[in-house]
Amino acid sequence: MTARYSEDELIARLFAPIAGPAGLGLADDAALLPASAEPTVATVDMLVAGVHFFPDDPPALIAKKALRVNLSDLAAKGAEPIGFLLALALPHDWTNAWLTAFAQGLGEDAKAYAAPLIGGDTTATPGPLTISITALGRAPRFVPRAGARPGDAVFVSGTIGDAALGLVLRRDPALAARLPAEARAHLDDRYRLPRPRLDLVAALRAQATAAMDVSDGLAGDLAKLCRASGVSAVVEAPLVPLSPAAQEAIARAPAHFETALTGGDDYEILFTAGPGRDPPPGAVRIGEIVAGRTAPTFLDATKTQIVFGKMSFSHF
């Protein structure tokens, strides 16, 4: 039986090769970032096995999800990534093979998104696998949540609800069996592997008055943006973009339309922009910011208000 890597060995063999110059070969106590005239943006997200991903998911996909959810936050702020810090709490049953695959997936995304590893920490835990990533970026213009104004249009990128429905299918094999294989695969992929919208960074800097990524559900995250901005919103639910796979799932279980709008894990960008603005490619207008401090109103095709059982996912 091959002995597991020591802490020094796993850093040297698996993580130092994917570190950027600021990480100093992961041989020092801290990273050294070059000075810049642009503001630095920092964000952190923690992922816990059994909460944010299934423990038996492929380790490379777990690593990529952990990095991508942080890159999604940077994108929503108009920031381009410059690197990240990794804190990894490993349970007693980790193996060299698992950790090698994890580091390989992490390195692939670090290269693809020009976001090198620059430092971190590893430790043992009696609890579940826990991954915390702190991502750093730079933005000549930071796009806040607190900037939406009455009359602004509300936009969202991509499609909404795919990841939440992918999670539903993992938990409901009977519903999954009623969907075409292609639809099942699409929804599962969106749950396991977010697509950070770094392609929208330039457009957000140029025209967004407020923005955030959709991590806890469109309805709830719009409510957060509105609270921060001191406004409300009206959304036309039929305008919310749904993928063909999501439409297939909702057609078979209509109650999951609410899941799509409130379930979370989309990692798309929700943003507002002044009247008359055309959305950038990949985004659509779904509503309007209005005066007031009430929760956003969602209207169906008959202009009747939709009442949700809950607005978003919450850990507590």
N, C-alpha and C positions, 0 to 999 in steps of 0.2 A: 504494500500500500504506500503510495507516494505521500510524503509528509506535506502538510499544508504550508503555504508560504508564511514566513514570519511577517510582521508588520513592515519591517524595512524592505524585505524582499518583494512584497506585493506593491509597495510604492515604487521601488526601483524598476521592477519588471513590467508592471501593468500601467501605472499612471504617469511616471516620469516621461515615457516616450510620447504621450499625448499633451504634455505641458508646453505652453508657449514661453517665449523669452522672459516675460515678466514673472514667471514661476520659478526662475533661477534653478531649474532642474529638480524642483521640489526638495532641495537639499538645505533650505534655510527655514527660518521661523515665520517668514511672511513673504508676500509678493512685493515686487517693486514696479509700480506703474509709471510710465513716462508722464511728465507734465503735459497738460493740454489746456488750450484756451476754452474748449467746450466743456459745459457742465457734465459731471459724471452722474449717471443714474444707477441706482442699486435696487435690486429686488430679490426676495428669497421665497422659495416654496419648499415645503416638506411633503414627501410622499411616504406613506406607510403601507406595508403589505396587508392586504385584507380590507383596506379602506380606499386606496387610490388605484390599486391594481391587484390582480389575482396573484397569489404567491407562486403559482406554477406558470405564469406568463414567461415567455422567453426572456432571459436576462438582458439581451441586447435591446429589446423593445422597452423594457423597464427603464434602462439607462437613458434611452432616447426620449422617452416621455418625461423623465425627471428634468432633463435639460430643456426640452421644448416648451414646457409650461412656463418656465422662467423667461425664455426668449419671447414668448407671447406677451408677457408683461412689458418687456422692453419695447417691443413693437408698438404697443398701445400708447406708449409715452413718446413715440417719435425717436426712439434711441436705437442706434446700431450697436451690436454687441462688441465688447473688447475682451471678454474672458469671464471665467466663472470659478468659484470655489466649491469644492465638494466635501460634504460631511457624510460619512457612511458608517452606520451602526449595523454590524453584521451579527445575525443570530448564530447559535452554536453549530448549526448543521451546514454552514457554507463550505463550498469546495473550490479547489483551484480552477476547475473547469468552469464552474458558474461565474466566478469572478473574472476569469479571462474573457468570457463572452460578454460580460457586462462592460468591461473596459474597452473591448473592441467596438461595441455599439456606441459607447460614449465618444470614443475617438473618431468614429466615422462622422458623427454629427458635429463634433467640435471642428472638424475640418470643413464639412459642408457649409456650416453657418459662420465660419471665421470667428469662432468663439473658443479659444484654447483654454484648457485647464491651467489655472495659475496658483493653485494651492488647495489646502483642505485638511481633513482629519479623518482617521479611521479608528473605530473602537468596537468592542464586543458589547452585545446586549442580550439580556435574558428574554427580551420581548421580540416582536416581529421586526423583520428587516425595515430599516428606516433610512431614507435618503433625503438629505437637505442640500439644495444647491442655491448659492448666492450668485446671481449673474450681474455683471457690470456692463454698462453701455455709455455711450456719449451721444448727446443730443444738442444741437445748436438751438433748438426750440423744444422745451418740454411741454407736452400736451397734458393738461390736468383733467381730473374729473370735474372740477369746479369751474366750468367755463361756459356751460350751455345757457342760452338766452331764449326767451319767448320768441317764436318765429323761426328758430333754427329747425332745419330738417333733421330727422333721426335716420341714420344709416346703419346697416350691418353688413359685414363681409360674408362671403361663402354661403354655406347652408347651416341651418340651425337644427339641433335635436339629434343628429346622427349618433354622437357618442352616447348620449343618454339612452337612446333606443338600443344601441349596441350592448350596453350594460343590461338592459331589460332582457334582451335575447339570451345573454349568458345565464340569467337567472330563471328564464322561462323557456325551457326547451320545447314545450308544446307550441308556443307562438313561433319560435324559431323554425320549427319544422313546417309551418304553413307558409313560409316565405321562400321565394326562389333563392337558390344558392348564391347567386351574384349579389342579391340584396343583403343577405346575411353577412357575406364577406365584407361588403362595403361598410356596414354599420359596425361590425366588430373591429375593422381596421381603424375607423375613426375613433373608437373608444381607446384602443391600445396606443395609437400613434397620432398625436395632434400635429397640425401643420401651422407653425407660428407664422403670422402674416407680416413678415419683415418686408415683403414686397410693397406694403402700404405705407411704410415709414415716410417716404418723401411726400406722399399725398396728405398724410395726417399733419405733418409739419406745415404744409402749405395752406390747408384750409380748415382743419378741425378746430372747433371751439372747445370741445371736451371729448375724451375718449377713455375707454377701458376695455380689457379683454373679457370675453364672456366665459367665465370659468364656473360660476355657480348657477347659471340659468339666465336666459335672456330677460325674462320678466323681473326677476330679483335684481339683476345687475343694472338694468335700466333704472329701477327704483333707487339703487345706490347712487348712480350718476346724478339723478334728479335731486336727491337729498343734498348731495355735495354742492350742487349748483343753485339750490334754493328755487327750483322750478318743478313743473310736472310735465307730463307728456300724454299724447294720444297716439296709439299704435293701431293700425289696421292689420289685424291678424292674418287675413288672406295674403298680405304682401310679404309676410315673413318667408324667406326662401327655404324651401324644403327640398331635399334631394329626392330623386325617384325612389330610392330605397326607403327613405323615411315615409314617403307617401304610401308605399306598399304596406309598411308595418301599421301605419295609422288606419289604412283602409280595413285591415283585418281586426284591429283593436282600437276603435275611435277614441277611447278614453286616453290613449297615449299621445293625443295631440297636446294635452296639457303637459305630459312628460317632456315632449320636445321643446316646449317653450319655457319650462321651469327646471329641467333636470340637470343642466350643467355639463361641464367637460367639453364644450364646443371649441374653446380657444380661438374663436373668431373675434373680430374687432367691432365693438359698438361705438359709434361716434356721432357727433353732431356737427353741423356746418351751417353757415348763414344761408338765408333764403336765396333760391335761384342757383345754388351750387349743384353741379352735376356730380354724381358719385364717381369715384375712380373705378377702373375696371375691377370686377370681382366683388363689388359692393352694390347694394340696392337701398332705396329709400323705403322705410316702413312706417314713418309717422312724423310727428311734429312736436316740438317743445312748446308748452303753453305756460301761462302764468299760474301760480298756485303752488301749494306745498303738499298736495295729496299724492297718493301713489299713482303711478301711471295707469291710464285706462286702456284696455285692449278691447277692440270692437270686432265682432264677427262680420260676415258678409252682409247681414241685415242691419248693421250699425247698432246691434245690441251688445251691451257690455258683457264681456266674459269674466266670470268670477272664478279665480283659481283657488284650489284647496290650500296651496302654499305657493309662494312666489319664487322660491329658489331652494337649492340644496343648502343645508346648514349642518355643520359638524355637531352642534350643541342644541 
